[in-house]
Amino acid sequence: MAEQRDAIRRILAVLVWDQAVRLRTTLAEADTDAQPLTDSRVADSRATYELLAQAFLKAVPAQ
């Protein structure tokens, strides 16, 4: 996994953000169990994606 990340950074350089989202099985399990994203099991993952979305909106200018 780290080798793939490093290769992508070498190829795409400045297009790759420092933020990274770790693989979380809780999201996959919540989907399988038909649990809403408001479920407490996915609160940490949801917060991570919300922070990533905020960073994206700041980094990418609106068209």
PDBQT receptor file of N, H, CA, C and O in Angstrom, charges set to zero:
ATOM      1  N   MET A   1       0.820  -1.180   0.000  1.00  0.00    +0.000 N 
ATOM      2  CA  MET A   1       0.000   0.000   0.000  1.00  0.00    +0.000 C 
ATOM      3  C   MET A   1       0.873   1.257   0.000  1.00  0.00    +0.000 C 
ATOM      4  O   MET A   1       0.606   2.187  -0.760  1.00  0.00    +0.000 OA
ATOM      5  N   ALA A   2       1.897   1.299   0.827  1.00  0.00    +0.000 N 
ATOM      6  H   ALA A   2       2.114   0.543   1.445  1.00  0.00    +0.000 HD
ATOM      7  CA  ALA A   2       2.789   2.458   0.887  1.00  0.00    +0.000 C 
ATOM      8  C   ALA A   2       3.543   2.624  -0.422  1.00  0.00    +0.000 C 
ATOM      9  O   ALA A   2       3.784   3.749  -0.861  1.00  0.00    +0.000 OA
ATOM     10  N   GLU A   3       3.917   1.512  -1.052  1.00  0.00    +0.000 N 
ATOM     11  H   GLU A   3       3.721   0.599  -0.696  1.00  0.00    +0.000 HD
ATOM     12  CA  GLU A   3       4.623   1.586  -2.332  1.00  0.00    +0.000 C 
ATOM     13  C   GLU A   3       3.740   2.201  -3.406  1.00  0.00    +0.000 C 
ATOM     14  O   GLU A   3       4.210   2.996  -4.220  1.00  0.00    +0.000 OA
ATOM     15  N   GLN A   4       2.463   1.839  -3.412  1.00  0.00    +0.000 N 
ATOM     16  H   GLN A   4       2.081   1.193  -2.751  1.00  0.00    +0.000 HD
ATOM     17  CA  GLN A   4       1.531   2.415  -4.378  1.00  0.00    +0.000 C 
ATOM     18  C   GLN A   4       1.362   3.914  -4.134  1.00  0.00    +0.000 C 
ATOM     19  O   GLN A   4       1.384   4.707  -5.075  1.00  0.00    +0.000 OA
ATOM     20  N   ARG A   5       1.197   4.295  -2.877  1.00  0.00    +0.000 N 
ATOM     21  H   ARG A   5       1.180   3.650  -2.112  1.00  0.00    +0.000 HD
ATOM     22  CA  ARG A   5       1.056   5.706  -2.528  1.00  0.00    +0.000 C 
ATOM     23  C   ARG A   5       2.275   6.495  -2.975  1.00  0.00    +0.000 C 
ATOM     24  O   ARG A   5       2.137   7.567  -3.563  1.00  0.00    +0.000 OA
ATOM     25  N   ASP A   6       3.462   5.978  -2.704  1.00  0.00    +0.000 N 
ATOM     26  H   ASP A   6       3.574   5.107  -2.226  1.00  0.00    +0.000 HD
ATOM     27  CA  ASP A   6       4.690   6.675  -3.065  1.00  0.00    +0.000 C 
ATOM     28  C   ASP A   6       4.840   6.791  -4.582  1.00  0.00    +0.000 C 
ATOM     29  O   ASP A   6       5.288   7.822  -5.083  1.00  0.00    +0.000 OA
ATOM     30  N   ALA A   7       4.469   5.747  -5.311  1.00  0.00    +0.000 N 
ATOM     31  H   ALA A   7       4.105   4.909  -4.904  1.00  0.00    +0.000 HD
ATOM     32  CA  ALA A   7       4.543   5.792  -6.773  1.00  0.00    +0.000 C 
ATOM     33  C   ALA A   7       3.585   6.840  -7.326  1.00  0.00    +0.000 C 
ATOM     34  O   ALA A   7       3.933   7.581  -8.245  1.00  0.00    +0.000 OA
ATOM     35  N   ILE A   8       2.402   6.902  -6.777  1.00  0.00    +0.000 N 
ATOM     36  H   ILE A   8       2.119   6.300  -6.030  1.00  0.00    +0.000 HD
ATOM     37  CA  ILE A   8       1.427   7.904  -7.222  1.00  0.00    +0.000 C 
ATOM     38  C   ILE A   8       1.957   9.304  -6.945  1.00  0.00    +0.000 C 
ATOM     39  O   ILE A   8       1.811  10.196  -7.781  1.00  0.00    +0.000 OA
ATOM     40  N   ARG A   9       2.567   9.508  -5.790  1.00  0.00    +0.000 N 
ATOM     41  H   ARG A   9       2.685   8.783  -5.111  1.00  0.00    +0.000 HD
ATOM     42  CA  ARG A   9       3.134  10.819  -5.464  1.00  0.00    +0.000 C 
ATOM     43  C   ARG A   9       4.278  11.188  -6.405  1.00  0.00    +0.000 C 
ATOM     44  O   ARG A   9       4.423  12.353  -6.776  1.00  0.00    +0.000 OA
ATOM     45  N   ARG A  10       5.092  10.206  -6.794  1.00  0.00    +0.000 N 
ATOM     46  H   ARG A  10       4.975   9.260  -6.493  1.00  0.00    +0.000 HD
ATOM     47  CA  ARG A  10       6.182  10.493  -7.734  1.00  0.00    +0.000 C 
ATOM     48  C   ARG A  10       5.632  10.904  -9.099  1.00  0.00    +0.000 C 
ATOM     49  O   ARG A  10       6.158  11.817  -9.735  1.00  0.00    +0.000 OA
ATOM     50  N   ILE A  11       4.586  10.236  -9.540  1.00  0.00    +0.000 N 
ATOM     51  H   ILE A  11       4.159   9.494  -9.023  1.00  0.00    +0.000 HD
ATOM     52  CA  ILE A  11       4.028  10.490 -10.868  1.00  0.00    +0.000 C 
ATOM     53  C   ILE A  11       3.227  11.790 -10.908  1.00  0.00    +0.000 C 
ATOM     54  O   ILE A  11       3.375  12.590 -11.832  1.00  0.00    +0.000 OA
ATOM     55  N   LEU A  12       2.382  11.995  -9.904  1.00  0.00    +0.000 N 
ATOM     56  H   LEU A  12       2.262  11.345  -9.153  1.00  0.00    +0.000 HD
ATOM     57  CA  LEU A  12       1.452  13.127  -9.942  1.00  0.00    +0.000 C 
ATOM     58  C   LEU A  12       1.907  14.337  -9.129  1.00  0.00    +0.000 C 
ATOM     59  O   LEU A  12       1.298  15.403  -9.217  1.00  0.00    +0.000 OA
ATOM     60  N   ALA A  13       2.944  14.187  -8.360  1.00  0.00    +0.000 N 
ATOM     61  H   ALA A  13       3.439  13.321  -8.289  1.00  0.00    +0.000 HD
ATOM     62  CA  ALA A  13       3.574  15.274  -7.596  1.00  0.00    +0.000 C 
ATOM     63  C   ALA A  13       2.576  16.165  -6.865  1.00  0.00    +0.000 C 
ATOM     64  O   ALA A  13       1.941  15.727  -5.905  1.00  0.00    +0.000 OA
ATOM     65  N   VAL A  14       2.434  17.394  -7.304  1.00  0.00    +0.000 N 
ATOM     66  H   VAL A  14       2.949  17.750  -8.083  1.00  0.00    +0.000 HD
ATOM     67  CA  VAL A  14       1.640  18.397  -6.571  1.00  0.00    +0.000 C 
ATOM     68  C   VAL A  14       0.144  18.121  -6.609  1.00  0.00    +0.000 C 
ATOM     69  O   VAL A  14      -0.609  18.744  -5.860  1.00  0.00    +0.000 OA
ATOM     70  N   LEU A  15      -0.304  17.211  -7.455  1.00  0.00    +0.000 N 
ATOM     71  H   LEU A  15       0.307  16.706  -8.063  1.00  0.00    +0.000 HD
ATOM     72  CA  LEU A  15      -1.727  16.902  -7.519  1.00  0.00    +0.000 C 
ATOM     73  C   LEU A  15      -2.178  15.987  -6.385  1.00  0.00    +0.000 C 
ATOM     74  O   LEU A  15      -3.377  15.803  -6.178  1.00  0.00    +0.000 OA
ATOM     75  N   VAL A  16      -1.231  15.416  -5.653  1.00  0.00    +0.000 N 
ATOM     76  H   VAL A  16      -0.257  15.565  -5.822  1.00  0.00    +0.000 HD
ATOM     77  CA  VAL A  16      -1.557  14.507  -4.562  1.00  0.00    +0.000 C 
ATOM     78  C   VAL A  16      -1.551  15.280  -3.246  1.00  0.00    +0.000 C 
ATOM     79  O   VAL A  16      -0.571  15.943  -2.906  1.00  0.00    +0.000 OA
ATOM     80  N   TRP A  17      -2.638  15.187  -2.525  1.00  0.00    +0.000 N 
ATOM     81  H   TRP A  17      -3.435  14.648  -2.801  1.00  0.00    +0.000 HD
ATOM     82  CA  TRP A  17      -2.758  15.874  -1.241  1.00  0.00    +0.000 C 
ATOM     83  C   TRP A  17      -2.063  15.077  -0.154  1.00  0.00    +0.000 C 
ATOM     84  O   TRP A  17      -1.848  13.873  -0.286  1.00  0.00    +0.000 OA
ATOM     85  N   ASP A  18      -1.715  15.771   0.927  1.00  0.00    +0.000 N 
ATOM     86  H   ASP A  18      -1.890  16.750   1.034  1.00  0.00    +0.000 HD
ATOM     87  CA  ASP A  18      -1.131  15.095   2.082  1.00  0.00    +0.000 C 
ATOM     88  C   ASP A  18      -2.177  14.324   2.875  1.00  0.00    +0.000 C 
ATOM     89  O   ASP A  18      -1.858  13.334   3.532  1.00  0.00    +0.000 OA
ATOM     90  N   GLN A  19      -3.429  14.780   2.813  1.00  0.00    +0.000 N 
ATOM     91  H   GLN A  19      -3.687  15.585   2.279  1.00  0.00    +0.000 HD
ATOM     92  CA  GLN A  19      -4.483  14.086   3.543  1.00  0.00    +0.000 C 
ATOM     93  C   GLN A  19      -4.662  12.688   2.985  1.00  0.00    +0.000 C 
ATOM     94  O   GLN A  19      -4.587  12.467   1.776  1.00  0.00    +0.000 OA
ATOM     95  N   ALA A  20      -4.895  11.773   3.866  1.00  0.00    +0.000 N 
ATOM     96  H   ALA A  20      -4.956  11.953   4.848  1.00  0.00    +0.000 HD
ATOM     97  CA  ALA A  20      -5.138  10.392   3.451  1.00  0.00    +0.000 C 
ATOM     98  C   ALA A  20      -6.285   9.831   4.271  1.00  0.00    +0.000 C 
ATOM     99  O   ALA A  20      -6.432  10.157   5.449  1.00  0.00    +0.000 OA
ATOM    100  N   VAL A  21      -7.082   9.004   3.660  1.00  0.00    +0.000 N 
ATOM    101  H   VAL A  21      -6.963   8.740   2.703  1.00  0.00    +0.000 HD
ATOM    102  CA  VAL A  21      -8.199   8.358   4.343  1.00  0.00    +0.000 C 
ATOM    103  C   VAL A  21      -7.840   6.891   4.495  1.00  0.00    +0.000 C 
ATOM    104  O   VAL A  21      -7.646   6.175   3.513  1.00  0.00    +0.000 OA
ATOM    105  N   ARG A  22      -7.756   6.465   5.732  1.00  0.00    +0.000 N 
ATOM    106  H   ARG A  22      -7.913   7.047   6.530  1.00  0.00    +0.000 HD
ATOM    107  CA  ARG A  22      -7.419   5.066   5.983  1.00  0.00    +0.000 C 
ATOM    108  C   ARG A  22      -8.606   4.169   5.644  1.00  0.00    +0.000 C 
ATOM    109  O   ARG A  22      -9.764   4.572   5.752  1.00  0.00    +0.000 OA
ATOM    110  N   LEU A  23      -8.294   2.964   5.238  1.00  0.00    +0.000 N 
ATOM    111  H   LEU A  23      -7.353   2.637   5.151  1.00  0.00    +0.000 HD
ATOM    112  CA  LEU A  23      -9.337   1.983   4.968  1.00  0.00    +0.000 C 
ATOM    113  C   LEU A  23     -10.052   1.655   6.267  1.00  0.00    +0.000 C 
ATOM    114  O   LEU A  23      -9.427   1.247   7.246  1.00  0.00    +0.000 OA
ATOM    115  N   ARG A  24     -11.334   1.833   6.266  1.00  0.00    +0.000 N 
ATOM    116  H   ARG A  24     -11.840   2.164   5.470  1.00  0.00    +0.000 HD
ATOM    117  CA  ARG A  24     -12.122   1.566   7.473  1.00  0.00    +0.000 C 
ATOM    118  C   ARG A  24     -13.210   0.559   7.140  1.00  0.00    +0.000 C 
ATOM    119  O   ARG A  24     -14.073   0.819   6.302  1.00  0.00    +0.000 OA
ATOM    120  N   THR A  25     -13.164  -0.577   7.791  1.00  0.00    +0.000 N 
ATOM    121  H   THR A  25     -12.462  -0.789   8.472  1.00  0.00    +0.000 HD
ATOM    122  CA  THR A  25     -14.169  -1.603   7.536  1.00  0.00    +0.000 C 
ATOM    123  C   THR A  25     -15.522  -1.200   8.096  1.00  0.00    +0.000 C 
ATOM    124  O   THR A  25     -16.548  -1.739   7.681  1.00  0.00    +0.000 OA
ATOM    125  N   THR A  26     -15.539  -0.251   9.041  1.00  0.00    +0.000 N 
ATOM    126  H   THR A  26     -14.705   0.187   9.378  1.00  0.00    +0.000 HD
ATOM    127  CA  THR A  26     -16.831   0.141   9.624  1.00  0.00    +0.000 C 
ATOM    128  C   THR A  26     -17.772   0.713   8.573  1.00  0.00    +0.000 C 
ATOM    129  O   THR A  26     -18.983   0.507   8.653  1.00  0.00    +0.000 OA
ATOM    130  N   LEU A  27     -17.232   1.432   7.587  1.00  0.00    +0.000 N 
ATOM    131  H   LEU A  27     -16.248   1.600   7.523  1.00  0.00    +0.000 HD
ATOM    132  CA  LEU A  27     -18.097   1.969   6.536  1.00  0.00    +0.000 C 
ATOM    133  C   LEU A  27     -18.673   0.847   5.679  1.00  0.00    +0.000 C 
ATOM    134  O   LEU A  27     -19.862   0.848   5.359  1.00  0.00    +0.000 OA
ATOM    135  N   ALA A  28     -17.832  -0.099   5.314  1.00  0.00    +0.000 N 
ATOM    136  H   ALA A  28     -16.866  -0.100   5.574  1.00  0.00    +0.000 HD
ATOM    137  CA  ALA A  28     -18.322  -1.227   4.514  1.00  0.00    +0.000 C 
ATOM    138  C   ALA A  28     -19.333  -2.044   5.294  1.00  0.00    +0.000 C 
ATOM    139  O   ALA A  28     -20.345  -2.476   4.741  1.00  0.00    +0.000 OA
ATOM    140  N   GLU A  29     -19.072  -2.258   6.561  1.00  0.00    +0.000 N 
ATOM    141  H   GLU A  29     -18.250  -1.907   7.010  1.00  0.00    +0.000 HD
ATOM    142  CA  GLU A  29     -20.002  -3.023   7.395  1.00  0.00    +0.000 C 
ATOM    143  C   GLU A  29     -21.318  -2.279   7.571  1.00  0.00    +0.000 C 
ATOM    144  O   GLU A  29     -22.384  -2.895   7.560  1.00  0.00    +0.000 OA
ATOM    145  N   ALA A  30     -21.252  -0.961   7.733  1.00  0.00    +0.000 N 
ATOM    146  H   ALA A  30     -20.386  -0.462   7.742  1.00  0.00    +0.000 HD
ATOM    147  CA  ALA A  30     -22.484  -0.173   7.887  1.00  0.00    +0.000 C 
ATOM    148  C   ALA A  30     -23.315  -0.263   6.613  1.00  0.00    +0.000 C 
ATOM    149  O   ALA A  30     -24.541  -0.346   6.678  1.00  0.00    +0.000 OA
ATOM    150  N   ASP A  31     -22.657  -0.247   5.456  1.00  0.00    +0.000 N 
ATOM    151  H   ASP A  31     -21.661  -0.180   5.403  1.00  0.00    +0.000 HD
ATOM    152  CA  ASP A  31     -23.379  -0.372   4.193  1.00  0.00    +0.000 C 
ATOM    153  C   ASP A  31     -24.037  -1.740   4.098  1.00  0.00    +0.000 C 
ATOM    154  O   ASP A  31     -25.210  -1.851   3.742  1.00  0.00    +0.000 OA
ATOM    155  N   THR A  32     -23.283  -2.770   4.413  1.00  0.00    +0.000 N 
ATOM    156  H   THR A  32     -22.330  -2.680   4.702  1.00  0.00    +0.000 HD
ATOM    157  CA  THR A  32     -23.812  -4.134   4.364  1.00  0.00    +0.000 C 
ATOM    158  C   THR A  32     -24.979  -4.319   5.330  1.00  0.00    +0.000 C 
ATOM    159  O   THR A  32     -25.961  -4.988   5.010  1.00  0.00    +0.000 OA
ATOM    160  N   ASP A  33     -24.863  -3.721   6.513  1.00  0.00    +0.000 N 
ATOM    161  H   ASP A  33     -24.065  -3.177   6.773  1.00  0.00    +0.000 HD
ATOM    162  CA  ASP A  33     -25.901  -3.842   7.537  1.00  0.00    +0.000 C 
ATOM    163  C   ASP A  33     -27.022  -2.830   7.359  1.00  0.00    +0.000 C 
ATOM    164  O   ASP A  33     -27.951  -2.785   8.165  1.00  0.00    +0.000 OA
ATOM    165  N   ALA A  34     -26.942  -2.011   6.303  1.00  0.00    +0.000 N 
ATOM    166  H   ALA A  34     -26.187  -2.048   5.648  1.00  0.00    +0.000 HD
ATOM    167  CA  ALA A  34     -27.937  -0.970   6.015  1.00  0.00    +0.000 C 
ATOM    168  C   ALA A  34     -28.075   0.013   7.174  1.00  0.00    +0.000 C 
ATOM    169  O   ALA A  34     -29.179   0.436   7.517  1.00  0.00    +0.000 OA
ATOM    170  N   GLN A  35     -26.935   0.370   7.773  1.00  0.00    +0.000 N 
ATOM    171  H   GLN A  35     -26.038   0.027   7.495  1.00  0.00    +0.000 HD
ATOM    172  CA  GLN A  35     -26.919   1.344   8.855  1.00  0.00    +0.000 C 
ATOM    173  C   GLN A  35     -26.726   2.739   8.267  1.00  0.00    +0.000 C 
ATOM    174  O   GLN A  35     -25.950   2.900   7.325  1.00  0.00    +0.000 OA
ATOM    175  N   PRO A  36     -27.406   3.743   8.794  1.00  0.00    +0.000 N 
ATOM    176  CA  PRO A  36     -27.227   5.102   8.284  1.00  0.00    +0.000 C 
ATOM    177  C   PRO A  36     -25.873   5.675   8.710  1.00  0.00    +0.000 C 
ATOM    178  O   PRO A  36     -25.258   5.192   9.660  1.00  0.00    +0.000 OA
ATOM    179  N   LEU A  37     -25.413   6.715   7.995  1.00  0.00    +0.000 N 
ATOM    180  H   LEU A  37     -25.913   7.108   7.223  1.00  0.00    +0.000 HD
ATOM    181  CA  LEU A  37     -24.150   7.344   8.360  1.00  0.00    +0.000 C 
ATOM    182  C   LEU A  37     -24.248   8.084   9.685  1.00  0.00    +0.000 C 
ATOM    183  O   LEU A  37     -23.233   8.532  10.218  1.00  0.00    +0.000 OA
ATOM    184  N   THR A  38     -25.428   8.215  10.213  1.00  0.00    +0.000 N 
ATOM    185  H   THR A  38     -26.252   7.851   9.781  1.00  0.00    +0.000 HD
ATOM    186  CA  THR A  38     -25.581   8.833  11.536  1.00  0.00    +0.000 C 
ATOM    187  C   THR A  38     -25.334   7.827  12.657  1.00  0.00    +0.000 C 
ATOM    188  O   THR A  38     -25.292   8.200  13.830  1.00  0.00    +0.000 OA
ATOM    189  N   ASP A  39     -25.171   6.565  12.304  1.00  0.00    +0.000 N 
ATOM    190  H   ASP A  39     -25.205   6.262  11.352  1.00  0.00    +0.000 HD
ATOM    191  CA  ASP A  39     -24.888   5.522  13.296  1.00  0.00    +0.000 C 
ATOM    192  C   ASP A  39     -23.555   5.822  13.982  1.00  0.00    +0.000 C 
ATOM    193  O   ASP A  39     -22.604   6.250  13.328  1.00  0.00    +0.000 OA
ATOM    194  N   SER A  40     -23.481   5.604  15.272  1.00  0.00    +0.000 N 
ATOM    195  H   SER A  40     -24.253   5.255  15.804  1.00  0.00    +0.000 HD
ATOM    196  CA  SER A  40     -22.276   5.923  16.044  1.00  0.00    +0.000 C 
ATOM    197  C   SER A  40     -21.057   5.109  15.616  1.00  0.00    +0.000 C 
ATOM    198  O   SER A  40     -19.925   5.532  15.849  1.00  0.00    +0.000 OA
ATOM    199  N   ARG A  41     -21.269   3.947  14.995  1.00  0.00    +0.000 N 
ATOM    200  H   ARG A  41     -22.189   3.603  14.805  1.00  0.00    +0.000 HD
ATOM    201  CA  ARG A  41     -20.141   3.112  14.557  1.00  0.00    +0.000 C 
ATOM    202  C   ARG A  41     -19.317   3.784  13.467  1.00  0.00    +0.000 C 
ATOM    203  O   ARG A  41     -18.129   3.493  13.327  1.00  0.00    +0.000 OA
ATOM    204  N   VAL A  42     -19.922   4.668  12.701  1.00  0.00    +0.000 N 
ATOM    205  H   VAL A  42     -20.887   4.904  12.815  1.00  0.00    +0.000 HD
ATOM    206  CA  VAL A  42     -19.213   5.286  11.583  1.00  0.00    +0.000 C 
ATOM    207  C   VAL A  42     -18.908   6.764  11.833  1.00  0.00    +0.000 C 
ATOM    208  O   VAL A  42     -18.525   7.476  10.904  1.00  0.00    +0.000 OA
ATOM    209  N   ALA A  43     -19.070   7.228  13.053  1.00  0.00    +0.000 N 
ATOM    210  H   ALA A  43     -19.382   6.650  13.807  1.00  0.00    +0.000 HD
ATOM    211  CA  ALA A  43     -18.874   8.649  13.356  1.00  0.00    +0.000 C 
ATOM    212  C   ALA A  43     -17.457   9.118  13.025  1.00  0.00    +0.000 C 
ATOM    213  O   ALA A  43     -17.290  10.186  12.436  1.00  0.00    +0.000 OA
ATOM    214  N   ASP A  44     -16.436   8.344  13.392  1.00  0.00    +0.000 N 
ATOM    215  H   ASP A  44     -16.572   7.476  13.871  1.00  0.00    +0.000 HD
ATOM    216  CA  ASP A  44     -15.054   8.745  13.103  1.00  0.00    +0.000 C 
ATOM    217  C   ASP A  44     -14.789   8.799  11.605  1.00  0.00    +0.000 C 
ATOM    218  O   ASP A  44     -14.164   9.740  11.115  1.00  0.00    +0.000 OA
ATOM    219  N   SER A  45     -15.260   7.797  10.884  1.00  0.00    +0.000 N 
ATOM    220  H   SER A  45     -15.767   7.033  11.282  1.00  0.00    +0.000 HD
ATOM    221  CA  SER A  45     -15.064   7.774   9.437  1.00  0.00    +0.000 C 
ATOM    222  C   SER A  45     -15.806   8.922   8.771  1.00  0.00    +0.000 C 
ATOM    223  O   SER A  45     -15.281   9.570   7.866  1.00  0.00    +0.000 OA
ATOM    224  N   ARG A  46     -17.024   9.169   9.222  1.00  0.00    +0.000 N 
ATOM    225  H   ARG A  46     -17.451   8.643   9.958  1.00  0.00    +0.000 HD
ATOM    226  CA  ARG A  46     -17.811  10.268   8.663  1.00  0.00    +0.000 C 
ATOM    227  C   ARG A  46     -17.089  11.598   8.876  1.00  0.00    +0.000 C 
ATOM    228  O   ARG A  46     -17.029  12.424   7.966  1.00  0.00    +0.000 OA
ATOM    229  N   ALA A  47     -16.549  11.804  10.062  1.00  0.00    +0.000 N 
ATOM    230  H   ALA A  47     -16.598  11.133  10.802  1.00  0.00    +0.000 HD
ATOM    231  CA  ALA A  47     -15.822  13.040  10.371  1.00  0.00    +0.000 C 
ATOM    232  C   ALA A  47     -14.601  13.183   9.478  1.00  0.00    +0.000 C 
ATOM    233  O   ALA A  47     -14.294  14.285   9.023  1.00  0.00    +0.000 OA
ATOM    234  N   THR A  48     -13.903  12.091   9.223  1.00  0.00    +0.000 N 
ATOM    235  H   THR A  48     -14.152  11.196   9.592  1.00  0.00    +0.000 HD
ATOM    236  CA  THR A  48     -12.731  12.127   8.348  1.00  0.00    +0.000 C 
ATOM    237  C   THR A  48     -13.114  12.562   6.946  1.00  0.00    +0.000 C 
ATOM    238  O   THR A  48     -12.445  13.408   6.352  1.00  0.00    +0.000 OA
ATOM    239  N   TYR A  49     -14.185  11.992   6.411  1.00  0.00    +0.000 N 
ATOM    240  H   TYR A  49     -14.729  11.304   6.894  1.00  0.00    +0.000 HD
ATOM    241  CA  TYR A  49     -14.622  12.354   5.068  1.00  0.00    +0.000 C 
ATOM    242  C   TYR A  49     -15.131  13.794   5.013  1.00  0.00    +0.000 C 
ATOM    243  O   TYR A  49     -14.947  14.474   4.004  1.00  0.00    +0.000 OA
ATOM    244  N   GLU A  50     -15.763  14.263   6.079  1.00  0.00    +0.000 N 
ATOM    245  H   GLU A  50     -15.913  13.711   6.899  1.00  0.00    +0.000 HD
ATOM    246  CA  GLU A  50     -16.225  15.648   6.110  1.00  0.00    +0.000 C 
ATOM    247  C   GLU A  50     -15.036  16.608   6.089  1.00  0.00    +0.000 C 
ATOM    248  O   GLU A  50     -15.079  17.623   5.394  1.00  0.00    +0.000 OA
ATOM    249  N   LEU A  51     -13.978  16.301   6.839  1.00  0.00    +0.000 N 
ATOM    250  H   LEU A  51     -13.944  15.476   7.404  1.00  0.00    +0.000 HD
ATOM    251  CA  LEU A  51     -12.776  17.133   6.814  1.00  0.00    +0.000 C 
ATOM    252  C   LEU A  51     -12.117  17.112   5.441  1.00  0.00    +0.000 C 
ATOM    253  O   LEU A  51     -11.637  18.140   4.963  1.00  0.00    +0.000 OA
ATOM    254  N   LEU A  52     -12.094  15.951   4.812  1.00  0.00    +0.000 N 
ATOM    255  H   LEU A  52     -12.484  15.116   5.200  1.00  0.00    +0.000 HD
ATOM    256  CA  LEU A  52     -11.529  15.841   3.471  1.00  0.00    +0.000 C 
ATOM    257  C   LEU A  52     -12.344  16.671   2.477  1.00  0.00    +0.000 C 
ATOM    258  O   LEU A  52     -11.777  17.346   1.619  1.00  0.00    +0.000 OA
ATOM    259  N   ALA A  53     -13.652  16.621   2.592  1.00  0.00    +0.000 N 
ATOM    260  H   ALA A  53     -14.113  16.073   3.289  1.00  0.00    +0.000 HD
ATOM    261  CA  ALA A  53     -14.510  17.412   1.705  1.00  0.00    +0.000 C 
ATOM    262  C   ALA A  53     -14.263  18.904   1.900  1.00  0.00    +0.000 C 
ATOM    263  O   ALA A  53     -14.217  19.651   0.923  1.00  0.00    +0.000 OA
ATOM    264  N   GLN A  54     -14.104  19.348   3.140  1.00  0.00    +0.000 N 
ATOM    265  H   GLN A  54     -14.142  18.741   3.934  1.00  0.00    +0.000 HD
ATOM    266  CA  GLN A  54     -13.822  20.753   3.405  1.00  0.00    +0.000 C 
ATOM    267  C   GLN A  54     -12.478  21.167   2.794  1.00  0.00    +0.000 C 
ATOM    268  O   GLN A  54     -12.365  22.249   2.218  1.00  0.00    +0.000 OA
ATOM    269  N   ALA A  55     -11.468  20.314   2.918  1.00  0.00    +0.000 N 
ATOM    270  H   ALA A  55     -11.559  19.435   3.386  1.00  0.00    +0.000 HD
ATOM    271  CA  ALA A  55     -10.162  20.599   2.339  1.00  0.00    +0.000 C 
ATOM    272  C   ALA A  55     -10.262  20.676   0.816  1.00  0.00    +0.000 C 
ATOM    273  O   ALA A  55      -9.631  21.528   0.190  1.00  0.00    +0.000 OA
ATOM    274  N   PHE A  56     -11.050  19.789   0.231  1.00  0.00    +0.000 N 
ATOM    275  H   PHE A  56     -11.562  19.098   0.740  1.00  0.00    +0.000 HD
ATOM    276  CA  PHE A  56     -11.242  19.791  -1.219  1.00  0.00    +0.000 C 
ATOM    277  C   PHE A  56     -11.887  21.093  -1.673  1.00  0.00    +0.000 C 
ATOM    278  O   PHE A  56     -11.444  21.708  -2.643  1.00  0.00    +0.000 OA
ATOM    279  N   LEU A  57     -12.936  21.510  -0.970  1.00  0.00    +0.000 N 
ATOM    280  H   LEU A  57     -13.296  21.010  -0.182  1.00  0.00    +0.000 HD
ATOM    281  CA  LEU A  57     -13.646  22.731  -1.356  1.00  0.00    +0.000 C 
ATOM    282  C   LEU A  57     -12.753  23.963  -1.239  1.00  0.00    +0.000 C 
ATOM    283  O   LEU A  57     -12.914  24.914  -2.005  1.00  0.00    +0.000 OA
ATOM    284  N   LYS A  58     -11.818  23.961  -0.295  1.00  0.00    +0.000 N 
ATOM    285  H   LYS A  58     -11.687  23.189   0.327  1.00  0.00    +0.000 HD
ATOM    286  CA  LYS A  58     -10.892  25.069  -0.159  1.00  0.00    +0.000 C 
ATOM    287  C   LYS A  58      -9.817  25.035  -1.244  1.00  0.00    +0.000 C 
ATOM    288  O   LYS A  58      -9.387  26.083  -1.725  1.00  0.00    +0.000 OA
ATOM    289  N   ALA A  59      -9.386  23.842  -1.627  1.00  0.00    +0.000 N 
ATOM    290  H   ALA A  59      -9.735  22.991  -1.236  1.00  0.00    +0.000 HD
ATOM    291  CA  ALA A  59      -8.274  23.689  -2.567  1.00  0.00    +0.000 C 
ATOM    292  C   ALA A  59      -8.691  23.839  -4.025  1.00  0.00    +0.000 C 
ATOM    293  O   ALA A  59      -7.895  24.280  -4.854  1.00  0.00    +0.000 OA
ATOM    294  N   VAL A  60      -9.908  23.484  -4.341  1.00  0.00    +0.000 N 
ATOM    295  H   VAL A  60     -10.555  23.126  -3.668  1.00  0.00    +0.000 HD
ATOM    296  CA  VAL A  60     -10.367  23.492  -5.731  1.00  0.00    +0.000 C 
ATOM    297  C   VAL A  60     -11.306  24.678  -5.925  1.00  0.00    +0.000 C 
ATOM    298  O   VAL A  60     -12.360  24.740  -5.292  1.00  0.00    +0.000 OA
ATOM    299  N   PRO A  61     -10.938  25.615  -6.792  1.00  0.00    +0.000 N 
ATOM    300  CA  PRO A  61     -11.786  26.785  -6.992  1.00  0.00    +0.000 C 
ATOM    301  C   PRO A  61     -13.112  26.406  -7.651  1.00  0.00    +0.000 C 
ATOM    302  O   PRO A  61     -13.175  25.504  -8.486  1.00  0.00    +0.000 OA
ATOM    303  N   ALA A  62     -14.158  27.111  -7.259  1.00  0.00    +0.000 N 
ATOM    304  H   ALA A  62     -14.107  27.844  -6.581  1.00  0.00    +0.000 HD
ATOM    305  CA  ALA A  62     -15.486  26.871  -7.836  1.00  0.00    +0.000 C 
ATOM    306  C   ALA A  62     -15.497  27.318  -9.286  1.00  0.00    +0.000 C 
ATOM    307  O   ALA A  62     -14.866  28.316  -9.634  1.00  0.00    +0.000 OA
ATOM    308  N   GLN A  63     -16.192  26.603 -10.118  1.00  0.00    +0.000 N 
ATOM    309  H   GLN A  63     -16.704  25.791  -9.836  1.00  0.00    +0.000 HD
ATOM    310  CA  GLN A  63     -16.274  26.946 -11.549  1.00  0.00    +0.000 C 
ATOM    311  C   GLN A  63     -17.478  27.807 -11.809  1.00  0.00    +0.000 C 
ATOM    312  O   GLN A  63     -17.721  28.200 -12.950  1.00  0.00    +0.000 OA
TER     313      GLN A  63
